[in-house]
Amino acid sequence: MTKFLIVGLGVIGGSFAKSLKDLGYIIYGIDNDEFTINYAIEHGFVDFASNNIKDFIDLVDIIIICLYPNAIINILEENEFKENQIIADVSGVKENLIEQINKLNLKAEYISLHPMAGREKKGIIYADKTRFYDANFLIVPTNHTTKRSIDIFTNLAYQMKFSNIKIIDSKCHDYMISKTSQLPHILAVALVLADNDSNTLDFIGDSYRDLTRIAMINGDLWCELFKENKINLLKNIENFQEKLDNIKDFLKQDKYESLKEMFKESTIKRELMNRKR
């Protein structure tokens, strides 16, 4: 039976642990927080848990690191791994991280993953295997990746009920994520902070709630992700600002037919997304 080590039992790490354990795998967990360790054991997320990765490294076949990008490199540099092991991360940015990983002299295989299933909440109490159901699963190979590790995680993703599995390079990953994940978080933050009316709560509906849900943001994590993907993110902010300026100009100039054309175009593009899903 394959044995997994999940390093970092937050929302994503905890969800991986619960999903894999319920599939019948043996799960070891690592976290620095005592409450998290106790919760993981008591609620059946893991079979064994510790705050020291060295307790379990030699016992497992696959290691999934669910930490911030800089912490991932520290883990890889400070520990010795076995030749037959597979190490994976679930970092939200890839290019700079993988450039560093490619320079390491790793005995183990290494593959980078991105389950598109994050939430605005943090901590193991919000971990849930169902967050993976029908979600996208991205696989980003490194110089240490083999067909074996790709096949293993492709199969695992299907077992965990991800619906769309895609293999891409790190450059493509970071550009697309800056557009589909990072930019929406920035828009949500800006929308919330642009409002200074104390009565707003009495007037909001589903549109405001849906658009601003991700404004409840983990500052430490997202600042690191934005910093790592700064160039791509700035480009997509500029693209968005251009369209926002178009709408503003059409309103100023009473060009409502032009505004309607923009609405028609956006409706068609959004409907195409639904069809592809």
Secondary structure, DSSP 4 states (H G I P E B T S, - for coil): --EEEEE--SHHHHHHHHHHHHTT-EEEEE-S-HHHHHHHHHTTS-SEEES-GGGTGGG-SEEEE-S-HHHHHHHHHHS---TT-EEEE--S--HHHHHHHHTS--SSEEEEEEES---S--SGGG--GGGGTT-EEEEEE-TT--HHHHHHHHHHHHHTT-SEEEE--HHHHHHHHIIIIIHHHHHHHHHHHT---TTGGGT--HHHHHHHGGGS--HHHHHHHHHHTHHHHHHHHHHHHHHHHHHHHHHHTT-HHHHHHHHHHHHHHHHHHHHH-
